[in-house]
């Protein structure tokens, strides 16, 4: 088990770019990847379909709550997707790079 996590968050493309840059510039995340996705979900009783971007945010367990708080400040959705997943293994040098890149 490492002290690193991945945070998944979907957002409209404009939000995704803004959130990704802020998280990295503020050293809350080591890296953010953003991929275009098509999302289908029920919202307020209706089937919704949106073009979004999925952000894969690499950070530390210690910084995860600060990342969550920053996303909530910057995101345009009332209820943004924020899912925190522990990293249980990986390339040790990469995981160390995450630790060195993030200021908790």
C-alpha positions as a printed Julia matrix, in Angstrom:
104×3 Matrix{Float64}:
   0.0    0.0     0.0
   1.28   3.47   -0.86
   0.31   6.89    0.41
  -0.89   7.85   -3.07
  -4.4    8.07   -4.49
  -6.15   8.62   -7.79
  -9.13  10.95   -7.82
 -11.67  10.59  -10.63
 -13.73  13.62  -11.56
 -15.82  14.43  -14.63
 -16.43  17.99  -15.79
 -17.3   20.01  -18.88
 -14.16  20.58  -20.99
 -13.69  24.21  -19.86
 -13.98  23.26  -16.2
 -11.66  20.3   -16.69
  -8.88  22.45  -18.11
  -9.23  25.08  -15.38
  -9.38  22.52  -12.54
  -6.46  20.49  -13.91
  -4.19  23.52  -14.24
  -5.05  24.87  -10.78
  -4.46  21.52   -9.07
  -1.03  21.11  -10.67
   0.01  24.77  -10.33
  -0.95  24.76   -6.65
   0.97  21.48   -6.21
  -2.12  19.66   -4.96
  -1.68  17.09   -7.73
   1.42  15.73   -9.44
  -0.4   15.14  -12.72
  -3.89  15.28  -14.2
  -4.92  13.42  -17.35
  -8.14  14.52  -19.05
 -10.0   12.34  -21.56
 -13.19  13.09  -23.49
 -16.08  10.87  -22.35
 -19.8   10.58  -23.02
 -21.71  10.39  -19.72
 -25.2    8.95  -19.27
 -26.97   9.35  -15.93
 -30.25  10.13  -14.22
 -30.4   13.69  -12.87
 -33.51  15.24  -11.35
 -35.59  12.32  -12.63
 -34.48  12.57  -16.27
 -31.98  10.66  -18.39
 -29.1   12.99  -19.16
 -26.38  12.68  -21.77
 -23.34  14.94  -21.71
 -19.97  15.36  -23.38
 -17.54  15.68  -20.49
 -13.91  15.1   -19.68
 -12.76  12.55  -17.14
  -9.88  13.82  -15.03
  -7.55  11.24  -13.54
  -5.81  13.11  -10.75
  -2.66  11.66   -9.16
  -1.96  12.93   -5.66
  -1.15  11.9    -2.09
  -3.56  10.65    0.54
  -2.61  13.67    2.66
  -3.58  16.14   -0.08
  -6.78  14.34   -1.17
  -9.18  16.37    0.99
  -7.59  19.63   -0.17
  -7.99  18.46   -3.79
 -11.63  17.64   -3.1
 -12.22  21.07   -1.54
 -10.54  22.85   -4.46
 -12.6   20.89   -7.01
 -15.78  21.87   -5.17
 -14.72  25.55   -5.32
 -13.92  25.49   -9.05
 -16.49  23.07  -10.5
 -19.67  24.37  -12.14
 -21.82  21.35  -11.18
 -23.98  21.31   -8.04
 -22.85  17.72   -7.42
 -19.53  16.92   -9.1
 -18.23  13.38   -9.3
 -15.29  13.04   -6.9
 -14.12   9.48   -6.29
 -10.91   8.78   -4.34
  -9.18   5.45   -5.01
  -6.09   4.28   -3.12
  -3.1    3.24   -5.22
  -1.99  -0.14   -3.93
   1.11  -0.51   -6.07
   2.96   0.69   -9.13
   6.34   1.81  -10.39
   8.11   2.91   -7.2
   9.99   5.79   -8.87
   6.73   7.16  -10.28
   5.0    6.92   -6.9
   7.96   8.72   -5.3
   7.67  11.42   -7.98
   4.02  11.94   -6.95
   5.14  12.33   -3.33
   7.85  14.83   -4.3
   5.55  16.82   -6.61
   2.67  17.33   -4.17
   2.76  19.77   -1.28
   0.2   18.62    1.29
